Amino acid sequence: MFTTEELQAIDRKYFTVIVADAYDVTLISNNTHHVWYIHNVELKDRNICLVYHKHKIATLITATPDAGHFGGRSGISSPMIHFS
């Protein structure tokens, strides 16, 4: 779970925050216009963050998410996984 402190620490000069809650964060870079979707998964012994990165927002907006795949078949890259 993302804490309030972590969510407040997002640099809003660099990022436009689309969603920021306990389990999901979606950011757009104000410089490059790249999009990041970060999903926090809580496991019994640790948290895992799945990070998806997209170069173009247009395909993100027109995509229809389906179960288990953010953006469906819109070409979002495989997730990078961060263990904490």
Secondary structure, DSSP 4 states (H G I P E B T S, - for coil): ---HHHHHTS-TTTEEEEEESSSEEEEEETTT--EEEEEEEE-SS-EEEEEEEES-HHHHHH---BTTBTTTTS-PPPPEEEE-
